Amino acid sequence: MEILSDVFKSRISNTTNIAELEEELKVIMRIYYENEKYREEMRLKSNFINNRIEQLKS
């Protein structure tokens, strides 16, 4: 199982711009669909970003 890096988690956690997070999510989803090798990692990253977006919206 893949583990998210502390650098990634810190960068996303410190981002307060929802539009920026949504752009990051688009890139991650493109990688998810185009490259099966990185699917697990991209799934974890997309979940982390989606959770952060929900946190900022509430």
C-alpha positions as CSV (number, residue, x, y, z in Angstrom):
1,M,0.0,0.0,0.0
2,E,1.2,3.5,-0.9
3,I,1.8,6.1,1.8
4,L,1.5,9.8,1.1
5,S,4.7,11.8,1.7
6,D,4.8,14.3,4.4
7,V,5.8,17.0,1.9
8,F,2.6,16.4,-0.1
9,K,0.4,16.3,3.0
10,S,1.9,19.5,4.3
11,R,1.6,21.3,1.0
12,I,-2.1,20.4,0.6
13,S,-2.9,21.0,4.3
14,N,-1.3,24.5,4.1
15,T,-3.2,25.4,0.9
16,T,-6.3,27.5,1.5
17,N,-7.2,28.3,-2.1
18,I,-10.0,25.8,-3.2
19,A,-9.4,26.6,-6.9
20,E,-5.8,25.7,-6.6
21,L,-6.7,22.4,-4.9
22,E,-9.2,21.6,-7.6
23,E,-6.6,22.2,-10.3
24,E,-4.2,19.8,-8.4
25,L,-7.1,17.3,-8.3
26,K,-7.6,17.5,-12.1
27,V,-3.9,16.7,-12.7
28,I,-4.0,13.8,-10.2
29,M,-7.2,12.4,-11.8
30,R,-5.6,12.6,-15.3
31,I,-2.6,10.6,-14.0
32,Y,-5.0,8.1,-12.3
33,Y,-6.8,7.4,-15.6
34,E,-3.7,7.5,-17.9
35,N,-1.2,5.4,-15.8
36,E,-2.3,2.2,-14.1
37,K,1.0,2.0,-12.3
38,Y,0.2,5.0,-10.1
39,R,-3.5,4.4,-9.5
40,E,-3.2,3.6,-5.8
41,E,-1.1,6.6,-5.0
42,M,-3.3,8.9,-7.1
43,R,-6.4,7.5,-5.4
44,L,-4.9,8.3,-1.9
45,K,-3.9,11.8,-3.1
46,S,-7.3,12.5,-4.6
47,N,-9.0,11.5,-1.3
48,F,-6.7,13.7,0.7
49,I,-7.3,16.7,-1.5
50,N,-11.1,16.1,-1.5
51,N,-11.1,15.9,2.3
52,R,-9.1,19.2,2.4
53,I,-11.6,20.9,0.0
54,E,-14.5,19.7,2.2
55,Q,-12.7,21.0,5.3
56,L,-12.3,24.4,3.7
57,K,-15.9,24.6,2.5
58,S,-17.3,23.9,6.0
